[in-house]
Amino acid sequence: MEQVVDLVRPVGLPAGRDLLLPGRGRTFVRHLRGRGRRATVVLLHGLAATADVNWGNSYFALGEHFDVVTIDHRGHGRGMRTTDRFTLEACADDVAAALGELGVETAIVAGYSMGGPIAQLVWRRHPQVVAGVVLCATSDVFSDSTRDRALFAAATGAAVLTRARPSKVAVQLLGDTVTRRRRMAVSLGGHLLSHDWAQVLEASRALGRFDSRSWLPRVDVPVAVVTTLHDGIVPTARQRAMAATLPVVGNVAVDGGHCACLRPESAFVDALVDMCCAVDAASWSIDLRRAG
């Protein structure tokens, strides 16, 4: 049973609430609902972001077609606080639990950057709740070069230090070892201050260890991809290599870097809506064939 602890309605955003996930903890979600029976899209944000930072430009455009759910991941923004070590698997389980508490039986799961691996894991661990997947600015592997491994190893060390002694140094360490772009930190603004930085740095370590190449091609729900053409964080070539292994129902490129979701001129929002609609249409087609 859903428990509402606090109701928040920032200007220009759907209503949000703290949601109790029994046996797991509390997290922050938004749930935008329209009239009638519509498919639901759940939006999963990237590393060191929040749902509002990552998807704030997309909420109402998606809401014209779908019900929309967002969640702040563990240690990020108003997401769950726990002493457990961060894992992408736990985040995927949080998503499935949140959908259950919200009464959402199935959803199109859309993930951006780190949200991509979490979306993939939701399908792998909780296939019954996944109607389709949309993967944006993401990959099936994040550390397949010597440089990548060095960067993620540095983040691992930073995570240990930050657990022992949290400080603003963690923000700089993350910027230097993972994002490598100060302007991303500027884009996130005050949202940086709300993170549990030990968890965020552990998230970067988990991302560096993620590799779904052995199992992702077996995905059995409709998949679409949004590729960022000038991405220095998740290289475009890596995004395209992942897409080439999947039976995609849609694949669109946007003219932007890793922060394309923050920039209206990139046309990211239109691409996201189009890919969610393509997945929804393919999902309906599969359901009709099965019913027949």
C-alpha positions in Angstrom: 0.0 0.0 0.0 1.4 3.4 -1.0 2.2 5.8 1.8 2.4 9.5 1.0 4.7 11.3 3.4 5.2 14.6 1.7 3.6 16.3 -1.3 5.8 18.6 -3.4 4.7 20.5 -6.4 7.6 22.6 -7.8 6.7 25.1 -10.5 6.5 23.3 -13.9 6.9 19.8 -12.5 4.3 17.1 -11.8 3.4 16.4 -8.2 6.0 14.4 -6.3 6.0 12.3 -3.1 8.0 10.2 -0.8 7.1 6.6 -1.4 7.7 3.8 1.1 9.0 0.6 -0.5 8.3 -2.1 2.1 11.4 -3.8 3.3 13.6 -1.4 1.3 13.2 2.2 2.4 11.7 5.5 1.2 12.4 7.1 -2.1 11.1 10.1 -4.1 8.8 9.6 -7.1 6.7 11.6 -9.4 3.6 10.2 -11.1 2.0 12.1 -13.9 -1.4 10.5 -14.8 -3.8 11.3 -17.6 -7.4 10.3 -18.3 -8.3 6.9 -19.6 -6.2 3.8 -20.0 -2.7 4.7 -21.2 0.7 3.0 -21.2 3.1 4.1 -18.5 6.7 5.2 -19.1 9.1 5.1 -16.2 12.1 7.4 -16.5 15.5 6.4 -15.0 18.1 9.1 -14.6 21.9 9.1 -15.0 24.9 9.2 -12.7 25.1 12.3 -10.4 21.8 13.6 -11.7 18.2 13.4 -10.4 15.0 12.6 -12.2 14.1 16.3 -12.4 17.5 17.3 -13.8 17.6 14.5 -16.4 13.9 14.5 -17.4 12.5 17.9 -16.4 12.2 19.0 -20.0 10.5 15.7 -21.0 7.7 15.3 -18.4 4.8 17.1 -20.0 5.7 16.2 -23.6 5.6 12.5 -22.7 2.5 13.2 -20.6 0.5 14.0 -23.7 0.8 10.4 -24.7 1.6 8.4 -21.5 1.4 8.2 -17.8 4.8 9.0 -16.5 6.7 7.8 -13.4 10.1 9.0 -12.2 12.3 7.9 -9.4 15.5 9.3 -7.8 18.0 6.5 -7.5 19.7 5.5 -4.3 21.9 8.3 -2.9 20.9 10.7 -5.6 18.7 13.8 -4.9 15.8 12.7 -2.7 16.4 9.0 -3.4 16.7 6.3 -0.8 19.3 6.7 1.9 20.9 3.5 3.0 24.2 2.2 4.4 24.1 -0.7 1.9 26.7 -0.5 -0.8 25.3 0.9 -4.1 24.4 -1.6 -6.8 22.7 -1.2 -10.1 20.7 -4.4 -9.3 19.3 -2.8 -6.1 18.2 0.2 -8.1 16.4 -2.1 -10.6 14.6 -3.8 -7.7 13.7 -0.4 -6.4 12.1 0.5 -9.7 10.0 -2.7 -9.8 8.9 -2.2 -6.2 7.9 1.4 -6.8 5.8 0.4 -9.8 4.1 -2.2 -7.6 3.4 0.3 -4.9 2.0 2.8 -7.5 -0.3 0.1 -9.0 1.5 0.1 -12.4 1.4 -3.5 -13.8 3.7 -2.9 -16.8 5.7 0.0 -18.1 8.0 1.1 -20.8 11.3 1.6 -19.0 13.5 4.4 -20.4 17.0 4.9 -19.1 19.5 7.7 -19.7 23.3 7.0 -19.2 23.4 5.1 -15.9 19.7 4.7 -16.1 20.3 2.5 -19.2 22.0 -0.3 -17.3 19.3 0.0 -14.6 16.6 -0.3 -17.3 18.3 -3.4 -18.7 18.4 -4.9 -15.3 14.7 -4.2 -14.6 14.0 -6.3 -17.8 16.4 -9.1 -16.7 15.3 -9.3 -13.1 11.6 -8.3 -13.3 10.5 -9.1 -16.9 6.8 -9.2 -15.9 6.7 -5.5 -15.4 8.5 -4.4 -18.6 6.5 -3.8 -21.7 9.4 -2.3 -23.6 12.8 -0.5 -23.2 14.1 2.8 -24.4 17.9 3.3 -24.1 19.2 6.9 -24.3 22.9 8.0 -24.3 23.9 4.7 -22.8 25.6 1.4 -23.5 25.9 -2.2 -22.6 29.4 -1.7 -21.3 31.2 1.3 -19.8 34.7 0.2 -19.2 36.4 -1.6 -22.1 39.6 0.4 -22.4 42.7 1.0 -20.3 41.7 4.7 -19.8 38.1 3.7 -18.7 39.4 1.2 -16.2 41.8 3.8 -14.7 39.0 6.4 -14.4 36.6 4.0 -12.7 39.4 2.7 -10.5 40.0 6.2 -9.3 36.3 6.6 -8.5 36.4 3.4 -6.5 39.1 4.8 -4.3 37.2 8.0 -3.9 34.1 6.1 -2.8 36.1 4.5 0.0 37.5 7.9 1.1 34.1 9.6 0.9 32.5 6.9 3.1 35.1 7.5 5.7 35.1 11.3 5.5 32.4 13.0 3.3 33.5 16.3 1.9 33.1 18.6 -1.1 36.3 17.0 -2.4 34.0 14.1 -3.6 32.3 16.4 -6.1 35.6 17.4 -7.6 36.8 13.7 -7.7 33.6 12.7 -9.5 34.1 15.5 -12.0 37.7 14.6 -12.6 37.4 10.8 -12.7 34.0 10.1 -14.3 32.3 13.0 -16.0 35.6 14.8 -16.9 33.4 17.9 -17.7 32.9 20.7 -15.2 30.1 22.1 -17.2 28.0 19.0 -16.3 28.4 19.9 -12.6 27.3 23.5 -13.5 24.3 22.2 -15.3 23.3 20.2 -12.2 23.5 23.3 -10.0 22.2 22.9 -6.5 21.1 19.3 -7.1 24.7 18.3 -6.4 24.4 19.3 -2.8 21.5 16.9 -2.1 23.4 13.7 -3.1 25.0 11.1 -0.8 28.4 11.4 -2.5 29.6 8.1 -1.1 26.7 6.4 -2.9 27.2 8.4 -6.1 30.9 7.4 -6.2 30.0 3.8 -5.5 27.5 4.1 -8.4 30.3 5.1 -10.7 32.2 2.0 -9.6 29.2 -0.2 -10.3 28.8 1.4 -13.7 32.4 0.7 -14.5 31.8 -3.0 -13.7 28.6 -3.3 -15.7 28.7 -5.4 -18.8 25.4 -6.8 -20.4 26.9 -7.8 -23.7 26.4 -11.5 -23.0 22.7 -11.3 -22.3 21.2 -8.0 -23.5 20.8 -9.3 -27.1 18.2 -11.8 -25.8 15.8 -9.0 -24.9 12.3 -10.1 -25.8 10.4 -6.9 -25.6 10.4 -4.0 -28.0 13.6 -1.8 -27.7 14.3 1.6 -29.1 17.5 3.7 -28.9 18.3 7.4 -28.7 21.9 8.1 -29.6 23.8 11.3 -28.7 26.0 12.2 -31.7 28.7 14.2 -29.9 29.0 12.3 -26.6 32.3 12.4 -24.7 31.0 10.6 -21.7 29.4 7.5 -23.3 31.1 7.5 -26.7 28.7 7.5 -29.7 30.5 4.5 -31.2 29.8 2.5 -28.0 26.1 3.5 -28.1 25.9 2.4 -31.8 27.7 -0.9 -31.1 25.1 -1.7 -28.5 22.2 -0.8 -30.8 23.7 -3.1 -33.5 23.2 -6.1 -31.3 19.5 -5.4 -30.6 16.3 -6.0 -32.6 15.4 -2.3 -32.3 12.0 -0.9 -33.4 13.4 2.6 -33.5 16.8 4.2 -33.5 17.2 8.0 -33.7 20.3 10.2 -33.3 20.2 13.7 -31.7 22.6 16.5 -32.4 24.1 16.9 -28.9 26.5 15.6 -26.3 25.9 13.8 -23.0 23.8 16.7 -21.7 21.5 16.7 -24.7 18.5 16.0 -22.4 19.1 19.4 -20.8 19.3 21.3 -24.1 16.0 22.0 -26.0 17.9 22.7 -29.2 19.1 19.1 -29.4 15.6 17.9 -30.1 16.1 15.2 -27.5 12.5 15.4 -26.1 11.0 14.9 -29.5 13.2 11.9 -30.1 12.3 10.4 -26.7 8.6 10.8 -27.3 8.9 9.2 -30.8 10.9 6.2 -29.5 8.5 5.7 -26.6 5.6 5.8 -29.1 7.4 3.3 -31.3 7.9 0.9 -28.5 4.3 1.3 -27.3 3.0 0.5 -30.8 5.3 -2.5 -31.1 4.2 -3.8 -27.7 0.5 -3.5 -28.7 1.2 -5.4 -31.9 2.9 -8.2 -30.0 0.0 -8.4 -27.5 -2.5 -8.6 -30.4 -0.6 -11.4 -32.1 -0.4 -13.3 -28.8 -4.2 -12.8 -28.3 -4.9 -14.1 -31.8 
